[in-house]
Each structure stands twice: as structure tokens, then as C-alpha cells.
């Protein structure tokens, strides 16, 4: 997916989330190689940022978190499976089970 198409699709997804009364917050859209390598060394990514580059390095991935009524990070009301299914319909990649907040 191109960066332009990714932006269009992720905006559509966020609008749908908000319309469904979800409270999404965005995080980690664009990463440098150094940031990616740091996450890899910390065990928070399977991409090292050099040999195996992350879609975040091309700004073609976004981590989306959800906030509940207590202003805490919580699962989305409709569930991750619902939103990843919708994301796939918009052209995105399937959910990564160990990284459900990741939309690529």
C-alpha cells in the first residue's frame, strides 16, 4: 500500500471508529531506523530496522490505542477483531495476534 493510500484508508478507519463511539488515539506512525532498532533490541518488534524494515519506517503503519470512560487504555468496544476485519476490507494487512494495536 502506498503512503497516500495508507493515509486515506487509516483516516477512513479512524472516522468509522469515532462514529462507532470508540475513543482511538494514534501512536507510532513514522519511525527512524534508530528508533526501530531500539524497539527490536528491547524485544518490542520483530523488525530490526536495517535488514528487516518496519512499515512504520515508511509511515505505512499506525498503532491505535483506545481509551475507556476512566481515561485508561483498554480494548476497543467492538473488539480488535472487528476493527482489523474492517481494516482488511479497506486494503490493510491482517491483525498480528501479538500486536493487536498495529494497523498496517
Biopython code that builds the backbone (N, CA, C, O; Angstrom):
import numpy as np
from Bio.PDB.StructureBuilder import StructureBuilder

atoms = [
    (1, "UNK", "N", (0.848, -1.166, 0.000)),
    (1, "UNK", "CA", (0.000, 0.000, 0.000)),
    (1, "UNK", "C", (0.902, 1.239, 0.000)),
    (1, "UNK", "O", (1.866, 1.310, 0.762)),
    (2, "UNK", "N", (0.588, 2.194, -0.842)),
    (2, "UNK", "CA", (1.372, 3.432, -0.878)),
    (2, "UNK", "C", (1.086, 4.271, 0.357)),
    (2, "UNK", "O", (0.109, 4.037, 1.068)),
    (3, "UNK", "N", (1.931, 5.231, 0.599)),
    (3, "UNK", "CA", (1.753, 6.111, 1.755)),
    (3, "UNK", "C", (0.469, 6.938, 1.622)),
    (3, "UNK", "O", (-0.233, 7.156, 2.609)),
    (4, "UNK", "N", (0.167, 7.391, 0.418)),
    (4, "UNK", "CA", (-1.068, 8.154, 0.197)),
    (4, "UNK", "C", (-2.284, 7.270, 0.455)),
    (4, "UNK", "O", (-3.206, 7.673, 1.163)),
    (5, "UNK", "N", (-2.289, 6.072, -0.115)),
    (5, "UNK", "CA", (-3.425, 5.165, 0.079)),
    (5, "UNK", "C", (-3.560, 4.765, 1.545)),
    (5, "UNK", "O", (-4.673, 4.666, 2.061)),
    (6, "UNK", "N", (-2.430, 4.534, 2.219)),
    (6, "UNK", "CA", (-2.464, 4.211, 3.645)),
    (6, "UNK", "C", (-3.126, 5.341, 4.424)),
    (6, "UNK", "O", (-3.983, 5.095, 5.272)),
    (7, "UNK", "N", (-2.732, 6.568, 4.139)),
    (7, "UNK", "CA", (-3.306, 7.730, 4.839)),
    (7, "UNK", "C", (-4.806, 7.806, 4.609)),
    (7, "UNK", "O", (-5.565, 8.028, 5.553)),
    (8, "UNK", "N", (-5.241, 7.627, 3.382)),
    (8, "UNK", "CA", (-6.674, 7.678, 3.082)),
    (8, "UNK", "C", (-7.429, 6.585, 3.836)),
    (8, "UNK", "O", (-8.484, 6.844, 4.415)),
    (9, "UNK", "N", (-6.900, 5.381, 3.829)),
    (9, "UNK", "CA", (-7.577, 4.249, 4.467)),
    (9, "UNK", "C", (-7.591, 4.386, 5.991)),
    (9, "UNK", "O", (-8.601, 4.088, 6.627)),
    (10, "UNK", "N", (-6.488, 4.829, 6.576)),
    (10, "UNK", "CA", (-6.436, 4.934, 8.035)),
    (10, "UNK", "C", (-7.339, 6.057, 8.525)),
    (10, "UNK", "O", (-7.938, 5.948, 9.595)),
    (11, "UNK", "N", (-7.443, 7.136, 7.752)),
    (11, "UNK", "CA", (-8.378, 8.212, 8.116)),
    (11, "UNK", "C", (-9.815, 7.690, 8.065)),
    (11, "UNK", "O", (-10.610, 7.982, 8.958)),
    (12, "UNK", "N", (-10.145, 6.932, 7.042)),
    (12, "UNK", "CA", (-11.486, 6.338, 6.938)),
    (12, "UNK", "C", (-11.763, 5.449, 8.148)),
    (12, "UNK", "O", (-12.844, 5.507, 8.734)),
    (13, "UNK", "N", (-10.781, 4.627, 8.518)),
    (13, "UNK", "CA", (-10.949, 3.737, 9.661)),
    (13, "UNK", "C", (-11.155, 4.535, 10.943)),
    (13, "UNK", "O", (-12.044, 4.213, 11.732)),
    (14, "UNK", "N", (-10.354, 5.561, 11.162)),
    (14, "UNK", "CA", (-10.490, 6.382, 12.367)),
    (14, "UNK", "C", (-11.853, 7.065, 12.434)),
    (14, "UNK", "O", (-12.456, 7.139, 13.505)),
    (15, "UNK", "N", (-12.339, 7.559, 11.308)),
    (15, "UNK", "CA", (-13.668, 8.176, 11.267)),
    (15, "UNK", "C", (-14.731, 7.153, 11.664)),
    (15, "UNK", "O", (-15.634, 7.460, 12.441)),
    (16, "UNK", "N", (-14.621, 5.947, 11.133)),
    (16, "UNK", "CA", (-15.585, 4.904, 11.472)),
    (16, "UNK", "C", (-15.504, 4.537, 12.955)),
    (16, "UNK", "O", (-16.530, 4.297, 13.591)),
    (17, "UNK", "N", (-14.306, 4.495, 13.497)),
    (17, "UNK", "CA", (-14.140, 4.209, 14.925)),
    (17, "UNK", "C", (-14.827, 5.282, 15.768)),
    (17, "UNK", "O", (-15.549, 4.967, 16.714)),
    (18, "UNK", "N", (-14.600, 6.535, 15.425)),
    (18, "UNK", "CA", (-15.201, 7.642, 16.167)),
    (18, "UNK", "C", (-16.718, 7.616, 16.025)),
    (18, "UNK", "O", (-17.435, 7.824, 17.004)),
    (19, "UNK", "N", (-17.212, 7.364, 14.819)),
    (19, "UNK", "CA", (-18.661, 7.266, 14.596)),
    (19, "UNK", "C", (-19.287, 6.135, 15.417)),
    (19, "UNK", "O", (-20.461, 6.201, 15.780)),
    (20, "UNK", "N", (-18.499, 5.103, 15.705)),
    (20, "UNK", "CA", (-18.981, 3.960, 16.492)),
    (20, "UNK", "C", (-18.795, 4.184, 17.999)),
    (20, "UNK", "O", (-18.931, 3.254, 18.794)),
    (21, "UNK", "N", (-18.484, 5.421, 18.376)),
    (21, "UNK", "CA", (-18.310, 5.803, 19.786)),
    (21, "UNK", "C", (-17.049, 5.226, 20.431)),
    (21, "UNK", "O", (-16.949, 5.166, 21.657)),
    (22, "UNK", "N", (-16.096, 4.805, 19.616)),
    (22, "UNK", "CA", (-14.789, 4.401, 20.141)),
    (22, "UNK", "C", (-14.001, 5.679, 20.435)),
    (22, "UNK", "O", (-14.341, 6.756, 19.946)),
    (23, "UNK", "N", (-12.953, 5.546, 21.233)),
    (23, "UNK", "CA", (-12.070, 6.681, 21.524)),
    (23, "UNK", "C", (-10.641, 6.305, 21.146)),
    (23, "UNK", "O", (-9.822, 6.027, 22.022)),
    (24, "UNK", "N", (-10.330, 6.295, 19.831)),
    (24, "UNK", "CA", (-8.984, 5.910, 19.404)),
    (24, "UNK", "C", (-7.973, 7.030, 19.633)),
    (24, "UNK", "O", (-8.290, 8.214, 19.514)),
    (25, "UNK", "N", (-6.762, 6.629, 19.959)),
    (25, "UNK", "CA", (-5.633, 7.557, 19.975)),
    (25, "UNK", "C", (-4.545, 6.935, 19.113)),
    (25, "UNK", "O", (-4.345, 5.720, 19.126)),
    (26, "UNK", "N", (-3.847, 7.776, 18.367)),
    (26, "UNK", "CA", (-2.833, 7.255, 17.452)),
    (26, "UNK", "C", (-1.445, 7.373, 18.055)),
    (26, "UNK", "O", (-1.174, 8.265, 18.858)),
    (27, "UNK", "N", (-0.579, 6.468, 17.658)),
    (27, "UNK", "CA", (0.786, 6.429, 18.155)),
    (27, "UNK", "C", (1.666, 5.770, 17.099)),
    (27, "UNK", "O", (1.183, 4.975, 16.294)),
    (28, "UNK", "N", (2.928, 6.092, 17.101)),
    (28, "UNK", "CA", (3.927, 5.447, 16.258)),
    (28, "UNK", "C", (3.502, 5.302, 14.794)),
    (28, "UNK", "O", (3.207, 4.203, 14.324)),
    (29, "UNK", "N", (3.477, 6.405, 14.104)),
    (29, "UNK", "CA", (3.212, 6.339, 12.672)),
    (29, "UNK", "C", (4.525, 6.240, 11.916)),
    (29, "UNK", "O", (4.699, 5.329, 11.107)),
    (30, "UNK", "N", (5.439, 7.140, 12.158)),
    (30, "UNK", "CA", (6.720, 7.185, 11.439)),
    (30, "UNK", "C", (7.855, 6.951, 12.429)),
    (30, "UNK", "O", (7.924, 7.597, 13.475)),
    (31, "UNK", "N", (8.730, 6.032, 12.094)),
    (31, "UNK", "CA", (9.901, 5.732, 12.926)),
    (31, "UNK", "C", (11.172, 5.830, 12.113)),
    (31, "UNK", "O", (11.194, 5.508, 10.925)),
    (32, "UNK", "N", (12.218, 6.275, 12.759)),
    (32, "UNK", "CA", (13.544, 6.249, 12.138)),
    (32, "UNK", "C", (14.125, 4.841, 12.287)),
    (32, "UNK", "O", (13.611, 4.023, 13.050)),
    (33, "UNK", "N", (15.191, 4.578, 11.556)),
    (33, "UNK", "CA", (15.870, 3.283, 11.676)),
    (33, "UNK", "C", (16.389, 3.101, 13.106)),
    (33, "UNK", "O", (16.339, 1.999, 13.651)),
    (34, "UNK", "N", (16.880, 4.172, 13.702)),
    (34, "UNK", "CA", (17.409, 4.089, 15.061)),
    (34, "UNK", "C", (16.293, 3.752, 16.065)),
    (34, "UNK", "O", (16.494, 2.932, 16.960)),
    (35, "UNK", "N", (15.133, 4.377, 15.919)),
    (35, "UNK", "CA", (14.011, 4.065, 16.812)),
    (35, "UNK", "C", (13.568, 2.616, 16.634)),
    (35, "UNK", "O", (13.282, 1.925, 17.611)),
    (36, "UNK", "N", (13.513, 2.160, 15.384)),
    (36, "UNK", "CA", (13.098, 0.792, 15.107)),
    (36, "UNK", "C", (14.093, -0.199, 15.692)),
    (36, "UNK", "O", (13.692, -1.199, 16.288)),
    (37, "UNK", "N", (15.374, 0.066, 15.531)),
    (37, "UNK", "CA", (16.407, -0.811, 16.079)),
    (37, "UNK", "C", (16.301, -0.881, 17.598)),
    (37, "UNK", "O", (16.454, -1.952, 18.186)),
    (38, "UNK", "N", (16.042, 0.252, 18.228)),
    (38, "UNK", "CA", (15.878, 0.289, 19.683)),
    (38, "UNK", "C", (14.704, -0.599, 20.123)),
    (38, "UNK", "O", (14.829, -1.360, 21.082)),
    (39, "UNK", "N", (13.569, -0.502, 19.425)),
    (39, "UNK", "CA", (12.408, -1.340, 19.751)),
    (39, "UNK", "C", (12.722, -2.817, 19.548)),
    (39, "UNK", "O", (12.297, -3.659, 20.339)),
    (40, "UNK", "N", (13.460, -3.131, 18.497)),
    (40, "UNK", "CA", (13.861, -4.509, 18.214)),
    (40, "UNK", "C", (14.739, -5.058, 19.345)),
    (40, "UNK", "O", (14.521, -6.168, 19.831)),
    (41, "UNK", "N", (15.724, -4.271, 19.751)),
    (41, "UNK", "CA", (16.640, -4.708, 20.822)),
    (41, "UNK", "C", (15.921, -4.851, 22.155)),
    (41, "UNK", "O", (16.329, -5.644, 23.003)),
    (42, "UNK", "N", (14.845, -4.080, 22.341)),
    (42, "UNK", "CA", (14.051, -4.162, 23.570)),
    (42, "UNK", "C", (13.033, -5.308, 23.509)),
    (42, "UNK", "O", (12.306, -5.537, 24.475)),
    (43, "UNK", "N", (12.976, -6.025, 22.388)),
    (43, "UNK", "CA", (12.053, -7.137, 22.238)),
    (43, "UNK", "C", (10.619, -6.724, 21.928)),
    (43, "UNK", "O", (9.694, -7.517, 22.101)),
    (44, "UNK", "N", (10.431, -5.484, 21.467)),
    (44, "UNK", "CA", (9.082, -4.980, 21.186)),
    (44, "UNK", "C", (8.741, -4.998, 19.703)),
    (44, "UNK", "O", (7.657, -4.560, 19.317)),
    (45, "UNK", "N", (9.646, -5.496, 18.865)),
    (45, "UNK", "CA", (9.403, -5.605, 17.429)),
    (45, "UNK", "C", (10.208, -6.764, 16.874)),
    (45, "UNK", "O", (11.244, -7.138, 17.423)),
    (46, "UNK", "N", (9.721, -7.327, 15.784)),
    (46, "UNK", "CA", (10.459, -8.388, 15.092)),
    (46, "UNK", "C", (11.227, -7.838, 13.900)),
    (46, "UNK", "O", (11.894, -8.585, 13.185)),
    (47, "UNK", "N", (11.132, -6.520, 13.687)),
    (47, "UNK", "CA", (11.860, -5.854, 12.602)),
    (47, "UNK", "C", (13.039, -5.096, 13.199)),
    (47, "UNK", "O", (12.866, -4.286, 14.110)),
    (48, "UNK", "N", (14.246, -5.363, 12.680)),
    (48, "UNK", "CA", (15.437, -4.732, 13.252)),
    (48, "UNK", "C", (15.682, -3.305, 12.757)),
    (48, "UNK", "O", (16.525, -2.594, 13.305)),
    (49, "UNK", "N", (14.957, -2.891, 11.735)),
    (49, "UNK", "CA", (15.089, -1.530, 11.223)),
    (49, "UNK", "C", (16.143, -1.368, 10.149)),
    (49, "UNK", "O", (16.215, -0.322, 9.503)),
    (50, "UNK", "N", (16.966, -2.393, 9.946)),
    (50, "UNK", "CA", (18.029, -2.306, 8.946)),
    (50, "UNK", "C", (17.841, -3.405, 7.895)),
    (50, "UNK", "O", (17.588, -3.115, 6.725)),
    (51, "UNK", "N", (17.963, -4.650, 8.313)),
    (51, "UNK", "CA", (17.778, -5.762, 7.381)),
    (51, "UNK", "C", (16.287, -5.994, 7.151)),
    (51, "UNK", "O", (15.838, -6.099, 6.010)),
    (52, "UNK", "N", (15.535, -6.071, 8.225)),
    (52, "UNK", "CA", (14.078, -6.222, 8.141)),
    (52, "UNK", "C", (13.459, -4.904, 8.602)),
    (52, "UNK", "O", (13.397, -4.611, 9.796)),
    (53, "UNK", "N", (13.003, -4.118, 7.624)),
    (53, "UNK", "CA", (12.450, -2.796, 7.918)),
    (53, "UNK", "C", (10.965, -2.892, 8.261)),
    (53, "UNK", "O", (10.242, -3.729, 7.721)),
    (54, "UNK", "N", (10.533, -2.034, 9.154)),
    (54, "UNK", "CA", (9.138, -1.965, 9.565)),
    (54, "UNK", "C", (8.357, -1.050, 8.623)),
    (54, "UNK", "O", (8.912, -0.113, 8.049)),
    (55, "UNK", "N", (7.076, -1.330, 8.473)),
    (55, "UNK", "CA", (6.205, -0.441, 7.695)),
    (55, "UNK", "C", (6.127, 0.940, 8.349)),
    (55, "UNK", "O", (5.820, 1.924, 7.676)),
    (56, "UNK", "N", (6.401, 1.021, 9.650)),
    (56, "UNK", "CA", (6.439, 2.324, 10.329)),
    (56, "UNK", "C", (7.555, 3.204, 9.752)),
    (56, "UNK", "O", (7.433, 4.429, 9.748)),
    (57, "UNK", "N", (8.600, 2.612, 9.282)),
    (57, "UNK", "CA", (9.707, 3.386, 8.715)),
    (57, "UNK", "C", (9.316, 4.061, 7.403)),
    (57, "UNK", "O", (9.960, 5.021, 6.980)),
    (58, "UNK", "N", (8.267, 3.562, 6.766)),
    (58, "UNK", "CA", (7.743, 4.168, 5.532)),
    (58, "UNK", "C", (6.471, 4.969, 5.802)),
    (58, "UNK", "O", (5.832, 5.469, 4.876)),
    (59, "UNK", "N", (6.106, 5.088, 7.096)),
    (59, "UNK", "CA", (4.855, 5.743, 7.510)),
    (59, "UNK", "C", (3.649, 5.051, 6.885)),
    (59, "UNK", "O", (2.687, 5.703, 6.481)),
    (60, "UNK", "N", (3.711, 3.722, 6.810)),
    (60, "UNK", "CA", (2.602, 2.922, 6.278)),
    (60, "UNK", "C", (2.069, 1.961, 7.341)),
    (60, "UNK", "O", (1.550, 0.891, 7.022)),
    (61, "UNK", "N", (2.202, 2.353, 8.596)),
    (61, "UNK", "CA", (1.637, 1.601, 9.709)),
    (61, "UNK", "C", (1.337, 2.596, 10.821)),
    (61, "UNK", "O", (1.983, 3.638, 10.938)),
    (62, "UNK", "N", (0.346, 2.255, 11.633)),
    (62, "UNK", "CA", (-0.025, 3.099, 12.759)),
    (62, "UNK", "C", (-0.451, 2.204, 13.910)),
    (62, "UNK", "O", (-1.156, 1.214, 13.715)),
    (63, "UNK", "N", (-0.018, 2.559, 15.102)),
    (63, "UNK", "CA", (-0.515, 1.885, 16.283)),
    (63, "UNK", "C", (-1.685, 2.704, 16.800)),
    (63, "UNK", "O", (-1.579, 3.918, 16.975)),
    (64, "UNK", "N", (-2.802, 2.029, 17.041)),
    (64, "UNK", "CA", (-4.008, 2.688, 17.532)),
    (64, "UNK", "C", (-4.364, 2.076, 18.883)),
    (64, "UNK", "O", (-4.526, 0.863, 19.014)),
    (65, "UNK", "N", (-4.481, 2.942, 19.878)),
    (65, "UNK", "CA", (-4.899, 2.538, 21.216)),
    (65, "UNK", "C", (-6.289, 3.107, 21.468)),
    (65, "UNK", "O", (-6.727, 4.021, 20.768)),
    (66, "UNK", "N", (-6.974, 2.573, 22.455)),
    (66, "UNK", "CA", (-8.334, 3.002, 22.768)),
    (66, "UNK", "C", (-8.421, 3.376, 24.234)),
    (66, "UNK", "O", (-7.811, 2.736, 25.091)),
    (67, "UNK", "N", (-9.187, 4.422, 24.511)),
    (67, "UNK", "CA", (-9.348, 4.931, 25.857)),
    (67, "UNK", "C", (-10.781, 4.650, 26.324)),
    (67, "UNK", "O", (-11.736, 4.858, 25.575)),
    (68, "UNK", "N", (-10.921, 4.178, 27.558)),
    (68, "UNK", "CA", (-12.254, 3.904, 28.100)),
    (68, "UNK", "C", (-12.779, 5.118, 28.872)),
    (68, "UNK", "O", (-12.155, 6.179, 28.869)),
    (69, "UNK", "N", (-13.926, 4.953, 29.530)),
    (69, "UNK", "CA", (-14.562, 6.047, 30.276)),
    (69, "UNK", "C", (-13.722, 6.539, 31.448)),
    (69, "UNK", "O", (-13.906, 7.667, 31.905)),
    (70, "UNK", "N", (-12.811, 5.717, 31.936)),
    (70, "UNK", "CA", (-11.939, 6.095, 33.056)),
    (70, "UNK", "C", (-10.632, 6.706, 32.579)),
    (70, "UNK", "O", (-9.704, 6.906, 33.364)),
    (71, "UNK", "N", (-10.565, 7.004, 31.273)),
    (71, "UNK", "CA", (-9.366, 7.570, 30.652)),
    (71, "UNK", "C", (-8.157, 6.627, 30.750)),
    (71, "UNK", "O", (-7.018, 7.067, 30.909)),
    (72, "UNK", "N", (-8.433, 5.329, 30.650)),
    (72, "UNK", "CA", (-7.397, 4.304, 30.680)),
    (72, "UNK", "C", (-7.331, 3.619, 29.317)),
    (72, "UNK", "O", (-8.331, 3.552, 28.601)),
    (73, "UNK", "N", (-6.164, 3.115, 28.966)),
    (73, "UNK", "CA", (-6.041, 2.326, 27.741)),
    (73, "UNK", "C", (-6.786, 1.013, 27.960)),
    (73, "UNK", "O", (-6.588, 0.337, 28.970)),
    (74, "UNK", "N", (-7.640, 0.660, 27.010)),
    (74, "UNK", "CA", (-8.472, -0.533, 27.118)),
    (74, "UNK", "C", (-8.746, -1.076, 25.718)),
    (74, "UNK", "O", (-8.513, -0.375, 24.733)),
    (75, "UNK", "N", (-9.232, -2.302, 25.612)),
    (75, "UNK", "CA", (-9.607, -2.824, 24.292)),
    (75, "UNK", "C", (-10.755, -2.003, 23.697)),
    (75, "UNK", "O", (-11.529, -1.398, 24.439)),
    (76, "UNK", "N", (-10.868, -1.977, 22.377)),
    (76, "UNK", "CA", (-11.981, -1.248, 21.762)),
    (76, "UNK", "C", (-13.320, -1.889, 22.119)),
    (76, "UNK", "O", (-13.398, -3.092, 22.367)),
    (77, "UNK", "N", (-14.351, -1.085, 22.141)),
    (77, "UNK", "CA", (-15.699, -1.549, 22.478)),
    (77, "UNK", "C", (-16.119, -2.686, 21.547)),
    (77, "UNK", "O", (-16.641, -3.706, 21.996)),
    (78, "UNK", "N", (-15.886, -2.500, 20.250)),
    (78, "UNK", "CA", (-16.294, -3.514, 19.265)),
    (78, "UNK", "C", (-15.287, -4.652, 19.132)),
    (78, "UNK", "O", (-15.560, -5.632, 18.437)),
    (79, "UNK", "N", (-14.143, -4.545, 19.775)),
    (79, "UNK", "CA", (-13.128, -5.584, 19.735)),
    (79, "UNK", "C", (-12.111, -5.381, 18.618)),
    (79, "UNK", "O", (-12.414, -4.796, 17.578)),
    (80, "UNK", "N", (-10.907, -5.871, 18.854)),
    (80, "UNK", "CA", (-9.837, -5.752, 17.856)),
    (80, "UNK", "C", (-10.172, -6.510, 16.581)),
    (80, "UNK", "O", (-9.872, -6.041, 15.484)),
    (81, "UNK", "N", (-10.791, -7.674, 16.716)),
    (81, "UNK", "CA", (-11.109, -8.480, 15.538)),
    (81, "UNK", "C", (-12.027, -7.710, 14.590)),
    (81, "UNK", "O", (-11.840, -7.744, 13.374)),
    (82, "UNK", "N", (-13.016, -7.019, 15.150)),
    (82, "UNK", "CA", (-13.938, -6.229, 14.332)),
    (82, "UNK", "C", (-13.182, -5.166, 13.542)),
    (82, "UNK", "O", (-13.362, -5.035, 12.331)),
    (83, "UNK", "N", (-12.329, -4.405, 14.239)),
    (83, "UNK", "CA", (-11.636, -3.297, 13.570)),
    (83, "UNK", "C", (-10.585, -3.792, 12.596)),
    (83, "UNK", "O", (-10.358, -3.147, 11.572)),
    (84, "UNK", "N", (-9.941, -4.902, 12.872)),
    (84, "UNK", "CA", (-8.973, -5.434, 11.906)),
    (84, "UNK", "C", (-9.669, -6.023, 10.682)),
    (84, "UNK", "O", (-9.139, -5.964, 9.572)),
    (85, "UNK", "N", (-10.850, -6.587, 10.886)),
    (85, "UNK", "CA", (-11.618, -7.065, 9.724)),
    (85, "UNK", "C", (-11.979, -5.884, 8.829)),
    (85, "UNK", "O", (-11.850, -5.956, 7.607)),
    (86, "UNK", "N", (-12.427, -4.809, 9.445)),
    (86, "UNK", "CA", (-12.775, -3.611, 8.669)),
    (86, "UNK", "C", (-11.530, -3.053, 7.987)),
    (86, "UNK", "O", (-11.595, -2.628, 6.833)),
    (87, "UNK", "N", (-10.401, -3.050, 8.687)),
    (87, "UNK", "CA", (-9.140, -2.570, 8.123)),
    (87, "UNK", "C", (-8.762, -3.401, 6.898)),
    (87, "UNK", "O", (-8.319, -2.845, 5.893)),
    (88, "UNK", "N", (-8.926, -4.705, 6.964)),
    (88, "UNK", "CA", (-8.626, -5.571, 5.821)),
    (88, "UNK", "C", (-9.536, -5.232, 4.638)),
    (88, "UNK", "O", (-9.098, -5.263, 3.489)),
    (89, "UNK", "N", (-10.798, -4.909, 4.918)),
    (89, "UNK", "CA", (-11.730, -4.516, 3.854)),
    (89, "UNK", "C", (-11.281, -3.219, 3.174)),
    (89, "UNK", "O", (-11.571, -2.993, 1.999)),
    (90, "UNK", "N", (-10.577, -2.381, 3.915)),
    (90, "UNK", "CA", (-10.062, -1.120, 3.359)),
    (90, "UNK", "C", (-8.706, -1.308, 2.677)),
    (90, "UNK", "O", (-8.132, -0.348, 2.164)),
    (91, "UNK", "N", (-8.194, -2.542, 2.671)),
    (91, "UNK", "CA", (-6.936, -2.840, 1.988)),
    (91, "UNK", "C", (-5.759, -3.073, 2.906)),
    (91, "UNK", "O", (-4.641, -3.277, 2.431)),
    (92, "UNK", "N", (-5.982, -3.049, 4.222)),
    (92, "UNK", "CA", (-4.902, -3.246, 5.180)),
    (92, "UNK", "C", (-4.550, -4.704, 5.387)),
    (92, "UNK", "O", (-5.268, -5.602, 4.946)),
    (93, "UNK", "N", (-3.437, -4.928, 6.062)),
    (93, "UNK", "CA", (-2.977, -6.291, 6.361)),
    (93, "UNK", "C", (-3.730, -6.850, 7.563)),
    (93, "UNK", "O", (-4.269, -6.093, 8.371)),
    (94, "UNK", "N", (-3.765, -8.182, 7.680)),
    (94, "UNK", "CA", (-4.472, -8.810, 8.806)),
    (94, "UNK", "C", (-3.833, -8.481, 10.155)),
    (94, "UNK", "O", (-2.688, -8.036, 10.228)),
    (95, "UNK", "N", (-4.594, -8.710, 11.207)),
    (95, "UNK", "CA", (-4.141, -8.457, 12.570)),
    (95, "UNK", "C", (-2.964, -9.359, 12.927)),
    (95, "UNK", "O", (-2.932, -10.536, 12.570)),
    (96, "UNK", "N", (-2.010, -8.788, 13.630)),
    (96, "UNK", "CA", (-0.901, -9.548, 14.209)),
    (96, "UNK", "C", (-1.329, -9.871, 15.634)),
    (96, "UNK", "O", (-1.525, -8.966, 16.445)),
    (97, "UNK", "N", (-1.473, -11.133, 15.938)),
    (97, "UNK", "CA", (-2.044, -11.552, 17.224)),
    (97, "UNK", "C", (-1.299, -10.966, 18.431)),
    (97, "UNK", "O", (-1.929, -10.588, 19.418)),
    (98, "UNK", "N", (0.026, -10.889, 18.359)),
    (98, "UNK", "CA", (0.785, -10.379, 19.500)),
    (98, "UNK", "C", (0.900, -8.853, 19.499)),
    (98, "UNK", "O", (1.472, -8.284, 20.428)),
    (99, "UNK", "N", (0.361, -8.174, 18.464)),
    (99, "UNK", "CA", (0.454, -6.716, 18.351)),
    (99, "UNK", "C", (-0.868, -6.160, 17.794)),
    (99, "UNK", "O", (-0.898, -5.590, 16.704)),
    (100, "UNK", "N", (-1.945, -6.333, 18.546)),
    (100, "UNK", "CA", (-3.276, -6.000, 18.064)),
    (100, "UNK", "C", (-3.484, -4.513, 17.806)),
    (100, "UNK", "O", (-4.384, -4.148, 17.050)),
    (101, "UNK", "N", (-2.685, -3.657, 18.406)),
    (101, "UNK", "CA", (-2.829, -2.220, 18.196)),
    (101, "UNK", "C", (-2.208, -1.760, 16.877)),
    (101, "UNK", "O", (-2.372, -0.603, 16.492)),
    (102, "UNK", "N", (-1.506, -2.638, 16.188)),
    (102, "UNK", "CA", (-0.779, -2.326, 14.955)),
    (102, "UNK", "C", (-1.706, -2.474, 13.744)),
    (102, "UNK", "O", (-2.297, -3.531, 13.522)),
    (103, "UNK", "N", (-1.816, -1.401, 12.974)),
    (103, "UNK", "CA", (-2.601, -1.403, 11.724)),
    (103, "UNK", "C", (-1.649, -1.048, 10.588)),
    (103, "UNK", "O", (-1.086, 0.046, 10.565)),
    (104, "UNK", "N", (-1.471, -1.969, 9.652)),
    (104, "UNK", "CA", (-0.512, -1.797, 8.545)),
    (104, "UNK", "C", (-1.198, -2.021, 7.219)),
    (104, "UNK", "O", (-0.561, -1.923, 6.170)),
]
sb = StructureBuilder()
sb.init_structure("model")
sb.init_model(0)
sb.init_chain("A")
sb.init_seg("    ")
for serial, (resi, resn, name, xyz) in enumerate(atoms, 1):
    if name == "N":
        sb.init_residue(resn, " ", resi, " ")
    sb.init_atom(name, np.array(xyz, "f"), 0.0, 1.0, " ", f" {name:<3s}", serial, name[0])
structure = sb.get_structure()
